[in-house]
Each structure stands twice: as structure tokens, then as C-alpha cells.
Amino acid sequence: MEVLHHPGNCSSRHPCVVTIGAYDGVHTGHRLVIDRVRRAAQEQGLQSAVVTFDRHPASVVRPESAPRLLTDMDQKLELLAETGVDYVLLVHFDESRSQETAEDFVHEVLVGCLDTKAVIVGHDFHFGRDRRGSVPMLQDMGAELGFDVTGLRLLRGGPDRDPISSTRIRKLLAEGSVGEAASLLGRPHQVRGVVAHGDQRGRLLGFPTANVSLPEDIALPADGVYAGWYRRPDGILRPTAISLGRRPTFYAESGLQLLECHLLDFDGDLYDEPAQVDFVAHLRAQARFESSQALIDQMSRDVATTRRVLGSDKD
């Protein structure tokens, strides 16, 4: 996959079948659209391309209510590369871009950069200033400029068979439903950060933790205890009991949300390392314990449950 940039190096050098969107999460619905793009490109002897943005457009258009992100940019590009798409065009999104008309975007990006011959997007796709661009408008412009346009019905999934969307996945995470979120994402929800120095309280309790510092714009599950996986830079996945919250037993008034990962059967220095944490299953809500021993007993049970959930029981 080749990553192009606009403004800058944005020429695909080949005519393309294109899809456009924020693609936050690169979930199963996104992958269905990209698969259609790739198949259409193969059938027509063209290249496939995803047009996306270097930040979520809402962070510019309505920063006070912009959603937290399901993926940072590195992860989004990794996930897009896994789809087999030929090009990703990263469009710089700022205040000036937010005022660009849909027509100018089509001429500048779709025609000027990618020599677009076909566009495949969700049927409710909107873009450009005041979201005036739509599938019917694209179809009218395509008839004039020489590209076809297909609007796809959104993929449905989960028990209620509602359309799969990044918004729906964020809601599930906010409820702590990481298993259902994973079914829509096609993988566990992952967050990435750097291991920071903590107060060593976990080590004193017999359960040392990696305290992972995260970007403020990343979506997190509800406070609670989870079973999951921790990936170090060596690429090895390690079973992990995860505590996400404000540690009510010791710091009930601090309000500081912490992500603490107890790696099972591991003893080593993780400070200042990059970390990737996958949330697999919700085990319980955060709770305040009357004594350190009561907390230790519960942490022991959490570790045992994590082993069972992840299938990592020791022989």
C-alpha cells in the first residue's frame, strides 16, 4: 500500500476506484466497502484507493463535541494496509478544508489526484462544506466527469442487526461491552500508549502493573476490570488483567483515570516502552474495598478469571 498526501504528493499515477471517509476503526462495515472497491478495481483493470483525513473532520468542524477515536493514525494505516488496498490518500483537514465545497473537493482530489473512474461509498455519505455533497450529487458530477458512483447500504451486525458504524462501536465501549464491540470491529478494541512511572502500589500489593499513558483523544471502554492482551515491541502477546478507572480504594477523590496492566507470568522493566493493549472481555466494575487484603483477594480472582477467559491457564 502506498500512502499519498494532499497537499503534496497526491498523484496515484494510475486511474482508480475510490472510497472516501474518516474510516475511524476500519471496522467490518468499512472493510466490506473496501472489498467492493478492490474487486471493482480488479474487474476494470484499475487501482484501488481510500481517501481519508489526517484528523477526524469533527475535531475541526465541532471540536467541542468531536468523538474520541477508535484508532490512532498509525493503527488506522496498518489496518487499511491489511485490506490490500493499493493507495491511501491522506487529506490534510483544517479550517480552510472545512469550507471547501463538495464540487471543489471532487475536482481537486478525486479527479486531480486519483483520476477517479468509480466511487463506492455508503448510501448516506455526505461531504464538503455544510455536508452538501451526497451520493446523488456525486452521480451527477460523475456523469459529467467520467466516473461511476455506487451507494452501498450499510452492513448490519450484532444481536439487534443495526447498521455497523464507528458511533455505535463507541457507544458499546462506553457501556463496557468490549466483546460486542470486537465483533463489529473484527478484532478486539486496541489502545496504544507509553508505559509511565506510577506509584508502585501494584507492586506493593503483589500485582505489578504497567501504567499506560494514552492520548486524550482515544476512545476507552467504561471503567472496570478486563481480560486482554498486551503487546510489547518484541511483538509477543501476553495475557493481561487490565484495570481501567480511578482506583476507588486508594484514590477515590482524584478523578484521574488510569490504565493499569498486570502482565501474567511476567517480571521485567517496561518503563518508557510503547504498549498496545487489547480489551477482550469485561470482568467486573470498579469497586472500593475496605482493606488492602480484600483488594488483593479480588485481584487474585481477577487473574484467575483472566486466565480462564483467555485460555492461558497454566498446566
C-alpha positions in Angstrom: 0.0 0.0 0.0 1.3 3.4 -0.9 0.4 6.4 1.2 -0.2 9.7 -0.7 -0.6 13.1 0.8 -2.7 16.1 -0.1 -1.4 18.8 -0.4 1.9 17.3 -1.5 2.5 14.1 -3.3 -1.1 13.0 -4.2 -0.8 11.5 -7.7 -1.7 7.9 -7.9 -0.2 7.6 -11.4 -3.0 5.2 -12.3 -6.8 5.6 -12.6 -8.6 4.4 -9.5 -11.7 3.1 -7.9 -12.2 5.2 -4.8 -13.9 5.3 -1.5 -14.0 8.3 0.9 -14.5 8.6 4.6 -13.0 9.1 8.1 -12.6 5.3 8.4 -12.1 5.5 12.1 -11.7 2.0 13.4 -11.6 0.3 10.0 -14.5 -1.9 11.2 -16.2 -4.7 9.4 -18.5 -2.3 7.6 -15.6 -0.3 6.3 -13.9 -3.5 5.2 -16.9 -4.6 3.2 -16.8 -1.3 1.3 -13.1 -1.5 0.7 -13.5 -5.1 -0.5 -16.1 -3.9 -3.0 -13.6 -1.2 -4.2 -10.8 -3.7 -4.6 -13.0 -6.2 -6.6 -14.3 -3.4 -8.8 -10.8 -2.2 -9.5 -9.6 -5.7 -10.4 -12.5 -6.2 -12.7 -11.8 -3.0 -14.5 -8.0 -3.1 -14.6 -7.8 -0.1 -12.2 -6.1 0.6 -8.9 -8.0 0.8 -5.5 -7.8 3.9 -3.3 -9.1 5.1 0.1 -9.4 8.8 0.6 -9.3 9.7 4.3 -8.2 12.5 6.5 -5.2 13.3 8.8 -7.6 14.0 11.6 -11.2 13.4 12.3 -13.1 16.2 10.5 -15.3 16.8 13.6 -12.2 17.8 15.5 -12.1 20.9 13.3 -15.8 21.4 12.5 -17.2 20.9 16.0 -14.2 20.4 18.4 -16.4 20.7 21.5 -18.3 17.5 20.6 -15.8 15.6 18.4 -15.8 11.9 19.1 -12.9 10.1 20.7 -11.1 7.9 18.2 -11.2 4.2 17.8 -7.7 4.1 16.2 -4.8 6.5 16.1 -3.3 7.3 12.7 -0.6 4.6 12.8 -3.1 1.9 13.6 -5.6 3.1 11.0 -2.9 3.0 8.3 -1.9 -0.5 9.4 -5.5 -1.7 9.3 -6.0 -0.2 5.9 -2.9 -1.9 4.6 -4.3 -5.2 5.8 -7.2 -4.7 3.4 -4.9 -4.9 0.4 -5.9 -1.5 -1.0 -3.4 0.0 -3.4 -3.4 3.6 -2.2 -4.4 5.6 0.8 -4.7 9.4 0.2 -4.4 11.3 3.4 -6.0 14.7 3.0 -5.0 17.5 5.4 -8.1 18.7 7.2 -8.1 22.2 8.6 -10.5 25.2 8.8 -9.9 26.0 5.2 -10.7 22.5 4.1 -13.9 22.5 6.1 -15.0 25.5 4.0 -14.3 23.7 0.7 -17.3 23.0 -1.5 -18.1 19.4 -2.4 -17.6 20.3 -6.1 -14.1 21.7 -5.5 -13.2 18.5 -3.5 -14.3 16.3 -6.4 -12.3 18.3 -8.9 -9.2 18.7 -6.7 -9.0 15.3 -5.1 -11.0 12.7 -7.0 -10.2 14.0 -10.5 -6.9 15.8 -9.9 -5.1 13.4 -7.7 -6.6 9.9 -8.4 -8.0 10.1 -11.9 -11.1 8.5 -10.4 -13.2 6.2 -12.7 -15.6 4.9 -10.0 -16.6 5.9 -6.5 -18.1 3.4 -3.9 -19.4 4.9 -0.6 -22.2 4.3 1.9 -25.6 5.4 0.6 -25.8 8.1 3.3 -22.4 9.6 2.6 -22.1 13.4 2.8 -19.0 15.6 2.4 -17.9 19.2 1.7 -19.0 22.5 3.2 -22.2 22.1 5.2 -22.2 18.4 4.2 -23.9 19.4 0.9 -22.1 16.7 -1.1 -24.1 13.5 -1.4 -24.4 10.3 -3.5 -26.9 11.9 -5.9 -24.6 14.9 -6.3 -21.6 12.6 -7.0 -23.6 10.7 -9.5 -24.4 14.0 -11.4 -20.8 15.1 -11.4 -19.6 11.6 -12.3 -21.9 11.6 -15.4 -20.1 14.8 -16.4 -16.6 14.0 -15.4 -16.4 10.3 -16.4 -16.8 8.3 -13.2 -19.5 5.9 -11.9 -20.9 6.2 -8.4 -22.3 3.4 -6.2 -24.0 4.0 -2.9 -24.0 0.9 -0.7 -26.4 0.0 2.1 -24.6 -0.2 5.4 -23.6 -3.6 6.7 -25.7 -4.7 9.7 -24.4 -6.8 12.6 -24.7 -7.7 16.3 -27.8 -9.1 18.1 -30.0 -6.2 17.0 -28.8 -6.2 13.4 -28.4 -2.4 13.4 -26.0 -0.7 10.9 -22.4 -1.1 11.9 -20.8 2.3 12.5 -18.0 3.9 14.4 -20.6 5.8 16.5 -22.3 2.5 17.5 -18.9 0.9 18.5 -18.0 3.9 20.6 -21.3 3.6 22.4 -20.7 -0.1 23.1 -17.2 0.7 24.5 -18.7 3.4 26.8 -21.0 0.6 28.1 -18.1 -1.7 28.7 -19.4 -4.1 26.0 -16.0 -4.8 24.6 -16.9 -8.3 23.3 -19.8 -6.9 21.1 -17.6 -4.0 20.0 -14.9 -6.6 18.9 -17.5 -8.4 16.9 -18.2 -5.2 14.9 -14.6 -4.2 14.7 -13.5 -7.6 13.6 -10.9 -7.6 16.3 -10.6 -6.5 20.0 -10.5 -2.8 20.6 -6.9 -1.7 21.0 -5.3 1.3 22.6 -1.7 2.4 22.2 0.5 4.4 24.5 3.7 4.5 26.5 4.4 2.9 29.9 4.8 5.7 32.5 6.2 5.6 36.0 3.5 5.0 38.6 3.4 5.0 42.4 4.4 1.3 42.7 1.2 0.5 44.6 0.5 -2.6 42.4 4.0 -4.0 43.1 3.5 -3.5 46.9 0.2 -5.4 46.6 1.9 -8.3 44.7 0.5 -7.4 41.3 2.9 -5.1 39.5 1.3 -3.2 36.7 2.3 -1.3 33.6 0.7 2.2 33.8 0.0 3.1 30.2 -0.2 6.7 29.3 -2.7 7.3 26.4 -3.5 10.2 24.1 -6.5 12.2 25.3 -8.5 11.7 22.0 -8.6 7.9 22.1 -11.8 6.1 22.9 -11.7 4.0 26.1 -14.1 1.4 27.5 -16.1 2.1 30.6 -14.2 2.0 33.9 -13.8 -1.6 35.0 -11.6 -4.7 35.1 -11.0 -6.5 31.8 -9.2 -9.5 30.5 -7.0 -8.7 27.5 -3.7 -8.9 25.7 -0.6 -6.7 26.0 1.9 -6.4 23.1 5.4 -5.3 23.8 7.8 -4.0 21.0 9.0 -7.6 20.6 5.6 -8.4 19.1 4.7 -11.1 21.6 1.2 -11.0 23.0 1.0 -11.5 26.8 -2.2 -12.3 28.7 -3.1 -9.4 30.9 -5.5 -8.4 33.6 -6.5 -4.7 32.9 -7.8 -2.2 35.4 -9.2 1.0 33.8 -10.5 3.6 36.2 -9.8 5.8 39.2 -8.7 3.3 41.8 -11.5 3.9 44.3 -9.9 2.0 47.1 -6.9 4.4 47.3 -7.7 7.5 45.2 -11.5 7.9 45.2 -11.3 11.7 45.1 -8.5 12.1 42.5 -10.7 11.7 39.4 -7.6 10.6 37.4 -8.4 7.8 35.0 -5.6 5.2 34.8 -5.0 2.2 32.6 -3.0 -0.4 34.5 -2.0 -3.7 33.0 -0.8 -6.7 35.1 1.0 -9.0 32.7 0.5 -12.6 33.8 3.7 -14.6 34.5 6.0 -11.7 33.6 8.6 -9.8 35.6 10.6 -7.2 33.8 11.1 -3.4 33.2 8.5 -1.9 30.9 9.1 1.8 31.6 9.0 4.1 28.6 8.2 1.3 26.2 5.4 1.6 23.7 2.5 -0.6 24.6 -0.5 -2.0 22.7 -3.5 -3.2 24.9 -6.4 -5.3 23.5 -9.6 -5.4 25.5 -11.2 -8.9 25.2 -13.7 -9.3 28.0 -15.3 -7.2 30.8 -14.8 -9.0 34.1 -16.4 -6.6 36.7 -17.0 -3.0 37.5 -14.6 -0.9 39.6 -15.2 -1.2 43.3 -14.0 0.2 46.6 -12.6 -2.4 49.1 -12.5 -2.0 52.8 -8.9 -3.2 53.1 -5.8 -3.9 51.1 -6.2 -7.7 51.8 -9.8 -7.6 50.4 -8.4 -5.9 47.2 -5.6 -8.5 47.0 -8.1 -11.4 47.2 -10.2 -9.9 44.5 -7.2 -9.2 42.3 -6.2 -12.9 42.6 -9.7 -13.9 41.4 -9.4 -11.4 38.5 -6.1 -13.0 37.4 -7.7 -16.5 37.6 -10.7 -15.3 35.6 -8.4 -13.7 33.0 -6.5 -16.9 32.6 -9.7 -18.8 32.0 -11.2 -16.2 29.6 -8.0 -16.1 27.5 -7.4 -19.8 27.6 -4.0 -19.2 29.2 -4.4 -21.5 32.3 -1.0 -22.8 33.5 -0.6 -26.6 33.3 
